[in-house]
Amino acid sequence: MSTKKSHSLPTKFSPFAWGLGLFCTPIVFYPIGLLLSPNIMDNPHLSDGLIRMMIVFLWSYPVLLLGVARIWYVVHRRKPKLSRYGLLVSGIGFYLIIYLISKFGFIYHFN
């Protein structure tokens, strides 16, 4: 009598798995985000609320990326096409947020 267990772990790297890996790659730069976050407070053109939002994002983005990646991994089992588009939109959204933080948080506007 043979019993086969169904494992939910992937057995090979699919294009979607590579996409998840690339999506989670910015987690490696987490220490840089921790070092740079206090410099946002030096920008006099930002309100206190905006400074707090940017700092909270820089401190919590690894958890957000892992959570979003896990959600798209679970969705990929049932609806692969939806998960591919969702991962693409999530990646574009993440890099848009990073761009906005770097543009408005660290670049000072001198008159």
C-alpha positions in Angstrom: 0.0 0.0 0.0 1.5 3.2 -1.1 0.4 6.6 0.2 1.4 9.7 -1.6 1.4 13.0 0.3 0.5 16.1 -1.6 3.1 18.8 -0.8 2.4 22.4 -1.5 6.0 23.2 -1.8 7.2 23.8 -5.4 9.5 21.2 -6.9 11.1 23.5 -9.5 11.5 27.2 -10.3 8.7 28.4 -12.4 8.5 31.9 -13.9 6.1 32.8 -11.2 8.6 31.7 -8.5 11.3 33.8 -10.1 8.9 36.7 -10.1 8.2 36.2 -6.3 11.9 36.1 -5.7 12.5 39.3 -7.6 9.5 40.9 -5.8 11.1 40.1 -2.4 14.7 41.1 -3.4 14.4 44.6 -1.8 14.2 42.9 1.6 18.0 42.6 1.3 18.2 46.4 1.5 16.3 46.7 4.8 19.4 47.8 6.8 19.9 50.7 4.4 16.3 51.7 4.9 16.9 51.7 8.7 20.0 53.8 8.3 18.3 56.3 6.0 15.0 56.7 7.8 16.2 59.3 10.4 17.4 61.6 7.5 13.8 62.1 6.4 13.2 64.1 9.6 15.7 66.7 8.4 13.6 67.7 5.4 11.8 70.9 6.5 9.3 70.7 3.6 7.5 67.7 4.9 4.7 67.7 7.5 5.0 65.5 10.6 2.4 63.1 9.3 4.2 62.6 6.0 7.5 62.1 7.8 5.9 59.4 10.0 4.3 57.6 7.1 7.6 57.5 5.2 9.5 56.2 8.3 6.9 53.6 9.1 7.0 52.4 5.5 10.8 52.1 5.6 10.7 50.2 8.8 7.9 47.8 7.8 8.2 47.2 4.1 9.9 43.7 4.5 6.8 42.5 6.4 4.5 44.0 3.8 6.5 42.4 0.9 6.4 39.0 2.5 2.7 39.2 3.2 1.9 40.3 -0.3 4.1 37.6 -1.8 2.4 34.9 0.4 -1.0 36.1 -0.7 -0.1 35.9 -4.4 1.5 32.5 -3.8 -1.7 31.2 -2.3 -3.8 32.8 -5.1 -1.5 31.3 -7.7 -2.6 27.7 -6.8 -6.2 28.4 -7.9 -5.9 31.3 -10.4 -2.4 31.5 -11.9 -3.2 34.3 -14.4 -4.7 36.6 -11.8 -1.7 36.1 -9.5 0.8 36.9 -12.3 -1.0 40.2 -12.9 -1.4 40.9 -9.2 2.3 40.3 -8.6 3.1 42.7 -11.5 0.8 45.4 -10.2 2.1 44.9 -6.6 5.7 45.3 -7.8 5.0 48.4 -9.8 3.1 49.9 -6.8 6.0 49.1 -4.4 8.6 50.7 -6.7 6.3 53.7 -7.2 6.2 54.2 -3.4 10.0 53.8 -3.2 10.4 56.4 -6.0 8.1 58.9 -4.2 9.8 58.5 -0.9 13.2 59.0 -2.4 12.0 62.0 -4.5 10.2 63.8 -1.7 11.8 62.5 1.4 15.5 62.8 0.7 15.9 65.5 -1.9 15.8 68.8 -0.3 14.4 71.8 -2.3 16.6 74.8 -1.9 15.3 78.2 -2.9 
